[in-house]
């Protein structure tokens, strides 16, 4: 084993050698990481020191949950895993919510956690915890850097593990004393990720299944696409007059305006998309599998005589329910590369089938008249005015709650990753994900829709938005309750409202306190002016804007 020595904070490192913490940063740079989301801690000061002079932007967040959400959202938007850094014990605990989101949403993400010194281990030192005991059941891998000379190797392994197979979270523990030791600064190269693809047997099976189907349906999902892959699938579907639905909270892979796009499938789905899963005689899932949410609690599409083709790089089919007629082990882009080469004449029946489903989606997603009513503020009115003025590359982010259904229904997602959300139903995701999206795409119209309950879980990250120049439009739909839970309560315990009602502050004033623009809206007639002033503050003043929309209770998108 290579002999290592601790590097005093004030020393000059030996040429060709660096501290392990600095080597970690250099390796992240070599892997294309542009931004890391951190809550600082004394346990990983040497890594923070390495970030000081690196090209990686260090985004200091207000809470570890917010930092983890931002990194997870970043992983959804690019092919590089999102990176977060937190400290030991309480910091690691607070970041756990982002890991669960990454795990269930199949998002590539690496969480670096500073740890107690190696010499203090197993003595219940200050903030000590066991990373394996905490994270092994909710991360793809948990690694602890116990040997300084493996610093670059461990980072390369973590980035590879996060992206390979079904993407997901990886945790890397960094003992405080180990990362200060001086080592050879040679970097481990990135490890190539296998993408799979169709064999001759695969494409023949798919060709024959499609040729024999009268009502085939594609379902897209997951975060493992690129713009080129999504565009390639869309063009192929349109050429063959074939329909595609979107997995819950992943709209945009096949664009909102495409003649092949027939709507979202998930909780609160429109009845038409619920029925088409049973009506179709061939389902082709690409990038996802028919799991709990798509099948409405493992109830829909469970007949083993049904035909389901599953295209996923995960050979274990984790999370799948119902029949499996055929599996193609491939990432989406590679599958599309092979799909477009198949000689497959379009059938006349496909055009009629797709047109019927598309008509249902257009009717469902077209906003009502934009003229405000004379009564209380309505989300329908706000969405109608918002959608009318959105640029083609607009993005929407949101967390969990009934307020998200307005985005599902109306927001025009016109490209891959134009909808960033938490498919594990995690609240508090809206503001952090909007900040990450705005930093990733400066100048792009980023909209986040938050419920009043959700906003207060991570709304403090608006301070991060101001500090780093993020400019999202934040819409807070305030119905003074946890609406989703109230809906379940009304169904199972009618007329016994308990534990769901809220008394809220003035969110517009909070936005102003954080350095943004805030406007409170109580009547429908105020909506057009409020939206205009909010967008003006973003475009002309370069700051985020928040619309606090006071709405009536129990008014739903559908």
TORBA-856747 format. One record per residue (C-alpha): residue in three letters; x, y, z. Coordinates in Angstrom, 3 decimals. Last residue first. Example, Ala and Ser with C-alpha at 12.3 -4.5 7.8 and 13.67 -1.06 7.14 Angstrom:
2
tormi,X,Y,Z
ser,13.670,-1.060,7.140
ala,12.300,-4.500,7.800
//
This chain:
558
tormi,X,Y,Z
unk,-59.778,17.088,-13.288
unk,-57.781,20.233,-12.425
unk,-59.361,20.336,-8.981
unk,-61.323,22.839,-6.877
unk,-61.663,21.365,-3.364
unk,-60.641,24.559,-1.548
unk,-60.919,27.977,-3.139
unk,-57.835,29.700,-4.470
unk,-55.340,32.272,-3.176
unk,-52.603,32.569,-5.799
unk,-49.253,33.788,-4.488
unk,-47.354,34.611,-7.681
unk,-43.590,34.487,-7.216
unk,-40.891,36.087,-9.354
unk,-37.185,35.314,-9.671
unk,-34.774,38.100,-10.506
unk,-33.223,39.468,-13.681
unk,-34.911,42.882,-13.549
unk,-36.148,43.009,-17.149
unk,-37.062,39.418,-17.975
unk,-37.869,38.117,-14.507
unk,-39.576,41.268,-13.216
unk,-41.517,41.534,-16.490
unk,-42.706,37.946,-16.114
unk,-44.104,38.761,-12.670
unk,-45.743,41.989,-13.874
unk,-47.532,40.216,-16.727
unk,-48.678,37.355,-14.520
unk,-50.079,39.753,-11.930
unk,-51.878,41.786,-14.583
unk,-53.530,38.740,-16.131
unk,-54.468,37.235,-12.731
unk,-56.126,40.183,-10.977
unk,-59.577,39.519,-12.463
unk,-59.638,36.050,-10.928
unk,-59.493,37.450,-7.419
unk,-57.076,36.804,-4.537
unk,-53.663,37.388,-6.068
unk,-50.582,38.236,-4.002
unk,-47.518,39.455,-5.887
unk,-43.847,38.779,-5.158
unk,-40.678,39.832,-6.962
unk,-37.461,38.397,-5.637
unk,-34.912,39.354,-2.993
unk,-35.734,36.725,-0.350
unk,-37.805,39.251,1.598
unk,-39.783,39.965,-1.566
unk,-40.568,36.281,-1.965
unk,-41.670,36.086,1.665
unk,-43.975,39.059,1.089
unk,-45.570,37.197,-1.811
unk,-45.898,34.080,0.359
unk,-48.134,35.879,2.856
unk,-48.203,33.370,5.690
unk,-50.362,30.240,5.748
unk,-52.936,28.610,8.025
unk,-53.283,24.958,7.018
unk,-55.858,22.159,7.171
unk,-54.989,18.473,6.651
unk,-54.798,16.931,10.128
unk,-58.469,15.982,10.402
unk,-61.521,16.532,8.214
unk,-64.211,14.038,9.277
unk,-67.089,14.629,6.844
unk,-66.211,11.496,4.873
unk,-63.504,9.174,6.249
unk,-62.363,7.030,3.292
unk,-63.249,9.222,0.314
unk,-63.088,12.605,2.026
unk,-59.792,11.586,3.619
unk,-58.291,10.560,0.300
unk,-59.179,13.987,-1.102
unk,-57.889,15.713,2.049
unk,-54.584,13.864,1.589
unk,-54.249,15.237,-1.914
unk,-55.204,18.760,-0.838
unk,-52.846,19.346,2.077
unk,-54.748,22.484,2.977
unk,-54.975,26.263,2.767
unk,-55.843,26.348,-0.926
unk,-52.703,28.291,-1.847
unk,-51.426,27.586,-5.351
unk,-47.898,28.984,-5.252
unk,-46.650,29.841,-8.735
unk,-42.896,30.355,-8.914
unk,-41.479,31.851,-12.106
unk,-37.819,30.869,-12.162
unk,-34.921,33.330,-12.280
unk,-31.730,31.830,-10.867
unk,-29.088,34.497,-10.244
unk,-26.811,32.606,-7.887
unk,-27.563,34.367,-4.587
unk,-31.177,35.106,-5.503
unk,-31.971,31.485,-6.338
unk,-30.188,30.298,-3.199
unk,-32.421,32.581,-1.130
unk,-35.331,31.030,-3.016
unk,-34.056,27.836,-1.388
unk,-36.058,28.877,1.665
unk,-39.155,27.541,-0.061
unk,-38.075,24.024,0.829
unk,-40.880,22.526,2.935
unk,-42.945,25.718,2.983
unk,-43.729,25.380,-0.713
unk,-45.168,21.883,-0.352
unk,-47.984,22.887,1.964
unk,-48.928,25.904,-0.147
unk,-48.785,23.885,-3.335
unk,-46.036,24.573,-5.808
unk,-46.022,25.104,-9.565
unk,-42.612,25.821,-11.031
unk,-41.987,27.664,-14.272
unk,-38.627,27.981,-16.026
unk,-38.510,30.205,-19.110
unk,-34.953,29.856,-20.414
unk,-32.498,32.688,-19.861
unk,-30.102,30.539,-17.875
unk,-30.548,26.807,-18.563
unk,-28.671,24.793,-15.907
unk,-29.031,27.556,-13.321
unk,-32.735,27.895,-14.081
unk,-33.222,24.133,-13.929
unk,-31.427,23.845,-10.579
unk,-33.494,26.687,-9.096
unk,-36.696,25.130,-10.424
unk,-35.737,21.760,-8.927
unk,-35.122,23.383,-5.544
unk,-38.476,25.263,-5.666
unk,-40.705,22.329,-6.668
unk,-39.227,19.411,-4.726
unk,-40.750,20.130,-1.306
unk,-43.078,17.139,-1.479
unk,-41.911,13.739,-2.668
unk,-44.421,11.749,-4.702
unk,-41.845,9.181,-5.839
unk,-42.254,10.519,-9.355
unk,-40.577,13.767,-8.354
unk,-40.707,16.340,-11.141
unk,-38.895,17.878,-14.080
unk,-41.018,18.467,-17.195
unk,-39.171,19.905,-20.195
unk,-36.757,16.975,-19.892
unk,-37.262,15.909,-23.519
unk,-39.042,18.463,-25.678
unk,-42.310,20.316,-26.221
unk,-43.953,20.144,-22.808
unk,-47.020,22.361,-23.232
unk,-48.392,22.724,-19.670
unk,-52.139,22.033,-19.615
unk,-53.068,18.707,-18.054
unk,-50.007,17.540,-16.202
unk,-49.246,21.133,-15.158
unk,-52.732,21.610,-13.719
unk,-52.405,18.196,-12.088
unk,-49.437,19.374,-10.014
unk,-51.697,21.327,-7.646
unk,-53.096,18.012,-6.424
unk,-49.866,17.310,-4.584
unk,-46.252,16.418,-5.220
unk,-43.189,18.242,-6.492
unk,-43.137,20.565,-9.453
unk,-41.040,21.658,-12.407
unk,-42.065,23.159,-15.748
unk,-39.883,24.003,-18.723
unk,-40.418,26.425,-21.617
unk,-38.567,25.642,-24.865
unk,-41.365,26.692,-27.250
unk,-41.896,30.038,-25.550
unk,-44.908,30.419,-23.231
unk,-47.424,33.195,-23.835
unk,-50.707,31.307,-24.205
unk,-49.716,28.771,-21.570
unk,-49.584,31.400,-18.822
unk,-52.960,32.983,-19.619
unk,-54.773,29.636,-19.704
unk,-52.847,28.361,-16.686
unk,-53.837,31.380,-14.584
unk,-57.496,31.084,-15.524
unk,-57.650,27.367,-14.747
unk,-55.804,28.000,-11.477
unk,-58.713,30.127,-10.314
unk,-58.779,33.330,-8.284
unk,-62.071,34.099,-6.546
unk,-65.029,35.576,-8.449
unk,-65.745,37.858,-11.375
unk,-64.479,35.381,-13.923
unk,-61.337,35.942,-15.942
unk,-61.548,35.695,-19.750
unk,-58.991,33.093,-20.869
unk,-61.497,30.604,-22.239
unk,-60.773,27.019,-21.226
unk,-57.370,25.451,-21.651
unk,-56.882,22.689,-24.252
unk,-55.340,19.614,-22.612
unk,-58.357,17.303,-22.380
unk,-59.719,18.085,-25.830
unk,-56.280,17.626,-27.358
unk,-55.781,14.357,-25.471
unk,-59.105,12.903,-26.614
unk,-58.353,13.897,-30.200
unk,-54.964,12.179,-29.963
unk,-56.553,8.918,-28.845
unk,-58.935,8.927,-31.795
unk,-56.238,9.967,-34.274
unk,-53.918,7.216,-33.045
unk,-56.502,4.492,-33.626
unk,-57.461,5.840,-37.054
unk,-53.833,6.101,-38.161
unk,-52.996,2.661,-36.787
unk,-55.859,1.004,-38.703
unk,-54.300,2.041,-42.021
unk,-51.186,-0.045,-41.236
unk,-47.722,1.494,-41.506
unk,-45.081,-0.604,-43.290
unk,-42.264,-1.713,-40.994
unk,-38.741,-2.124,-42.343
unk,-36.793,-1.786,-39.094
unk,-33.905,0.702,-39.245
unk,-35.742,3.280,-37.115
unk,-35.903,0.813,-34.230
unk,-32.139,0.242,-34.037
unk,-31.213,3.844,-33.267
unk,-34.366,4.124,-31.154
unk,-33.206,1.219,-28.980
unk,-29.793,2.820,-28.596
unk,-31.385,6.064,-27.443
unk,-33.730,4.317,-25.013
unk,-31.135,2.204,-23.179
unk,-31.335,-1.414,-24.141
unk,-32.191,-4.875,-22.881
unk,-35.223,-5.836,-24.963
unk,-37.738,-7.848,-22.972
unk,-40.593,-9.842,-24.482
unk,-44.119,-10.889,-23.594
unk,-43.892,-9.701,-20.010
unk,-47.248,-9.748,-18.261
unk,-48.191,-7.740,-15.180
unk,-45.978,-5.828,-12.759
unk,-42.497,-4.355,-13.048
unk,-40.690,-2.525,-10.253
unk,-37.265,-3.991,-11.026
unk,-37.124,-5.462,-14.512
unk,-34.000,-7.430,-13.462
unk,-32.379,-6.943,-16.881
unk,-32.335,-3.153,-16.372
unk,-31.459,-1.542,-19.711
unk,-35.155,-1.230,-20.469
unk,-37.433,-1.927,-23.423
unk,-40.447,-3.910,-22.205
unk,-42.791,-5.490,-24.748
unk,-46.234,-6.190,-23.289
unk,-48.836,-8.420,-24.936
unk,-51.886,-9.279,-22.815
unk,-52.577,-12.961,-22.059
unk,-51.144,-12.526,-18.571
unk,-54.023,-10.220,-17.657
unk,-52.536,-7.607,-15.296
unk,-53.010,-4.539,-17.507
unk,-54.540,-2.411,-14.746
unk,-54.622,-3.468,-11.088
unk,-51.012,-3.204,-9.858
unk,-51.783,-0.034,-7.870
unk,-53.043,2.053,-10.785
unk,-51.031,0.203,-13.440
unk,-48.904,3.239,-14.338
unk,-48.433,4.105,-10.653
unk,-47.369,0.662,-9.427
unk,-45.086,-0.302,-12.294
unk,-45.431,-0.992,-16.012
unk,-41.763,-0.569,-16.948
unk,-39.622,2.375,-18.048
unk,-37.225,3.536,-20.730
unk,-39.461,2.396,-23.592
unk,-42.651,0.467,-22.811
unk,-44.259,-1.147,-25.856
unk,-47.883,-2.127,-25.273
unk,-49.668,-4.317,-27.817
unk,-53.414,-5.072,-28.086
unk,-54.461,-1.683,-26.739
unk,-57.850,-1.543,-25.015
unk,-56.624,-2.212,-21.489
unk,-54.055,0.567,-21.441
unk,-56.462,2.725,-23.472
unk,-58.987,2.826,-20.637
unk,-56.823,4.678,-18.122
unk,-55.710,7.113,-20.814
unk,-59.333,8.025,-21.531
unk,-60.254,8.332,-17.869
unk,-57.869,11.233,-17.361
unk,-55.045,10.298,-14.997
unk,-55.273,11.254,-11.335
unk,-52.279,9.074,-10.595
unk,-50.378,8.193,-13.724
unk,-50.491,7.941,-17.503
unk,-49.984,11.170,-19.448
unk,-51.442,11.970,-22.866
unk,-51.879,10.880,-26.493
unk,-48.740,12.170,-28.239
unk,-48.540,10.906,-31.835
unk,-49.836,14.087,-33.489
unk,-47.032,15.906,-31.710
unk,-47.911,19.134,-29.900
unk,-47.067,17.901,-26.376
unk,-43.765,16.523,-27.593
unk,-42.809,12.847,-27.346
unk,-40.249,12.931,-24.553
unk,-42.224,15.903,-23.231
unk,-44.146,14.418,-20.315
unk,-42.217,12.550,-17.648
unk,-44.444,13.173,-14.624
unk,-46.406,9.899,-14.880
unk,-45.212,7.829,-17.832
unk,-46.050,9.396,-21.157
unk,-48.347,8.039,-23.866
unk,-47.305,7.272,-27.438
unk,-49.449,6.701,-30.518
unk,-48.423,5.307,-33.936
unk,-49.039,6.997,-37.282
unk,-45.974,5.271,-38.797
unk,-44.179,8.482,-39.780
unk,-45.347,10.153,-36.567
unk,-43.927,7.336,-34.459
unk,-40.602,7.412,-36.311
unk,-40.284,11.201,-35.980
unk,-41.082,11.045,-32.268
unk,-38.598,8.228,-31.671
unk,-35.804,10.189,-33.339
unk,-36.648,13.383,-31.463
unk,-36.507,11.562,-28.130
unk,-33.182,9.962,-29.032
unk,-31.703,13.253,-30.198
unk,-32.841,15.147,-27.109
unk,-31.249,12.484,-24.935
unk,-32.958,9.807,-22.870
unk,-32.239,8.015,-19.590
unk,-34.637,9.911,-17.353
unk,-37.491,7.396,-17.274
unk,-40.594,7.120,-19.380
unk,-42.157,6.492,-22.781
unk,-45.263,4.373,-23.375
unk,-45.879,3.077,-26.908
unk,-49.326,1.866,-27.963
unk,-50.365,-0.711,-30.555
unk,-54.003,-0.940,-31.701
unk,-54.304,-3.363,-34.631
unk,-51.207,-5.420,-33.800
unk,-49.801,-8.180,-36.005
unk,-47.191,-6.019,-37.712
unk,-46.183,-4.557,-34.353
unk,-45.570,-8.004,-32.844
unk,-43.704,-9.208,-35.948
unk,-41.455,-6.151,-35.977
unk,-40.794,-6.439,-32.241
unk,-39.838,-10.109,-32.495
unk,-37.698,-9.445,-35.576
unk,-36.012,-6.561,-33.818
unk,-35.147,-8.671,-30.793
unk,-33.934,-11.752,-32.676
unk,-31.594,-9.600,-34.758
unk,-30.279,-8.160,-31.490
unk,-31.529,-4.838,-30.214
unk,-29.322,-2.584,-28.122
unk,-27.317,-2.474,-24.912
unk,-26.067,0.895,-23.668
unk,-22.947,-0.147,-21.751
unk,-21.402,2.679,-19.732
unk,-17.734,3.505,-20.349
unk,-15.613,4.120,-17.213
unk,-14.215,7.639,-16.955
unk,-10.414,7.731,-16.589
unk,-8.762,7.478,-13.152
unk,-6.731,10.605,-12.478
unk,-3.040,10.853,-11.611
unk,-2.613,13.146,-8.590
unk,-0.386,10.727,-6.637
unk,-1.420,11.155,-3.015
unk,-1.345,13.678,-0.177
unk,-3.681,12.993,2.729
unk,-6.423,15.499,3.577
unk,-9.219,13.265,2.204
unk,-8.331,10.531,4.714
unk,-8.607,12.802,7.780
unk,-12.218,13.869,7.257
unk,-13.514,10.473,6.176
unk,-15.313,10.830,2.814
unk,-18.354,8.598,2.298
unk,-19.587,8.153,-1.272
unk,-23.288,7.471,-1.851
unk,-24.646,6.389,-5.246
unk,-28.131,7.194,-6.513
unk,-29.852,5.734,-9.575
unk,-29.662,4.797,-13.228
unk,-31.006,1.403,-14.390
unk,-27.903,-0.151,-15.889
unk,-24.943,2.185,-15.612
unk,-25.275,5.893,-14.848
unk,-24.941,6.022,-11.037
unk,-22.504,3.095,-11.030
unk,-20.187,4.815,-13.507
unk,-20.125,8.085,-11.563
unk,-19.429,6.173,-8.348
unk,-16.701,4.036,-9.914
unk,-14.966,7.147,-11.288
unk,-15.193,8.794,-7.860
unk,-13.777,5.689,-6.160
unk,-10.899,5.477,-8.648
unk,-9.980,9.122,-8.120
unk,-9.788,8.707,-4.343
unk,-8.095,5.284,-4.333
unk,-4.803,6.682,-2.959
unk,-6.638,7.939,0.118
unk,-7.612,4.474,1.326
unk,-10.764,4.379,3.485
unk,-12.913,6.166,0.922
unk,-16.341,4.784,1.804
unk,-18.615,3.404,-0.891
unk,-22.390,2.881,-0.901
unk,-23.818,1.509,-4.133
unk,-27.165,1.476,-5.916
unk,-28.733,3.435,-3.082
unk,-31.842,2.943,-0.961
unk,-31.259,-0.296,0.955
unk,-27.536,0.334,1.502
unk,-28.089,3.902,2.739
unk,-28.282,4.033,6.530
unk,-26.550,0.808,7.523
unk,-23.894,1.320,4.853
unk,-23.249,4.929,5.853
unk,-22.774,3.977,9.539
unk,-23.177,7.062,11.728
unk,-20.931,9.383,13.720
unk,-22.150,12.911,14.450
unk,-19.591,13.404,17.276
unk,-17.785,10.120,17.881
unk,-19.675,7.009,18.833
unk,-16.393,5.098,19.231
unk,-16.761,2.905,16.133
unk,-14.629,5.239,13.968
unk,-12.483,7.949,15.530
unk,-9.265,7.002,13.706
unk,-10.982,7.208,10.323
unk,-11.943,10.813,10.979
unk,-15.705,11.468,11.045
unk,-17.467,11.493,7.688
unk,-18.191,13.951,4.886
unk,-20.954,12.719,2.609
unk,-20.732,12.846,-1.183
unk,-24.066,12.140,-2.885
unk,-23.859,10.970,-6.485
unk,-26.919,11.091,-8.755
unk,-28.219,9.279,-11.830
unk,-32.045,9.353,-11.725
unk,-34.123,6.178,-11.655
unk,-37.206,8.008,-10.296
unk,-37.609,5.598,-7.370
unk,-33.914,5.712,-6.415
unk,-33.307,9.406,-7.159
unk,-36.346,10.429,-5.128
unk,-35.211,8.206,-2.265
unk,-31.755,9.770,-2.475
unk,-33.216,13.271,-2.366
unk,-35.109,12.437,0.814
unk,-31.895,11.140,2.423
unk,-30.240,14.559,2.317
unk,-31.488,15.521,5.781
unk,-30.042,12.352,7.283
unk,-26.643,12.991,5.687
unk,-26.533,16.482,7.154
unk,-27.643,15.228,10.580
unk,-24.841,12.642,10.726
unk,-22.000,13.658,8.412
unk,-21.727,16.637,6.071
unk,-23.261,17.272,2.698
unk,-22.185,17.295,-0.937
unk,-24.502,16.960,-3.939
unk,-23.697,15.881,-7.497
unk,-26.107,15.255,-10.396
unk,-25.023,12.396,-12.626
unk,-23.960,13.431,-16.142
unk,-26.330,12.627,-19.032
unk,-28.190,15.864,-18.409
unk,-31.571,17.173,-17.203
unk,-32.635,14.384,-14.861
unk,-29.297,14.391,-13.053
unk,-29.696,18.119,-12.420
unk,-33.052,17.429,-10.763
unk,-31.342,14.941,-8.433
unk,-28.625,17.465,-7.619
unk,-31.219,20.128,-6.842
unk,-33.230,17.707,-4.703
unk,-30.109,16.762,-2.741
unk,-29.250,20.419,-2.101
unk,-32.811,21.186,-1.001
unk,-32.817,18.252,1.409
unk,-29.408,19.364,2.697
unk,-30.814,22.760,3.585
unk,-29.904,26.344,2.698
unk,-27.871,25.634,-0.429
unk,-24.394,26.737,-1.482
unk,-23.957,26.240,-5.223
unk,-20.323,25.490,-6.026
unk,-19.667,26.043,-9.725
unk,-17.109,23.551,-11.020
unk,-14.263,25.256,-12.907
unk,-11.937,24.526,-9.936
unk,-10.102,27.048,-7.751
unk,-12.269,26.890,-4.632
unk,-13.615,23.397,-5.374
unk,-10.415,21.878,-3.988
unk,-10.917,23.797,-0.750
unk,-14.459,22.442,-0.506
unk,-12.982,18.962,-0.953
unk,-10.493,19.668,1.834
unk,-13.262,20.947,4.095
unk,-15.117,17.635,3.996
unk,-15.940,16.970,7.666
unk,-16.102,20.644,8.591
unk,-19.422,20.909,6.806
unk,-20.819,22.905,3.905
unk,-24.320,22.454,2.454
unk,-23.594,21.739,-1.157
unk,-24.937,21.550,-4.680
unk,-22.287,20.776,-7.271
unk,-22.046,22.225,-10.765
unk,-20.261,21.543,-14.025
unk,-19.478,17.845,-13.698
unk,-17.951,16.642,-16.965
unk,-16.226,13.499,-15.730
unk,-12.786,15.142,-15.825
unk,-14.125,17.905,-13.561
unk,-15.353,15.291,-11.098
unk,-11.903,13.711,-11.159
unk,-10.239,17.038,-10.395
unk,-12.578,17.497,-7.419
unk,-11.741,14.081,-5.997
unk,-8.034,14.768,-6.559
unk,-8.388,17.914,-4.430
unk,-9.873,15.906,-1.577
unk,-7.183,13.231,-1.924
unk,-4.530,15.892,-1.363
unk,-2.284,16.503,-4.317
unk,0.839,15.037,-5.891
unk,2.548,15.698,-9.191
unk,4.357,18.685,-7.692
unk,4.260,18.444,-3.880
unk,1.442,20.366,-2.226
unk,2.090,23.726,-0.630
unk,1.229,23.728,3.072
unk,-1.284,25.927,4.928
unk,-3.961,23.270,5.551
unk,-1.397,20.695,6.653
unk,-1.310,17.686,4.299
unk,-1.583,14.318,6.049
unk,0.768,11.615,4.866
unk,0.338,8.626,2.630
unk,2.388,5.452,2.186
unk,1.240,3.471,-0.855
unk,0.000,0.000,0.000
//
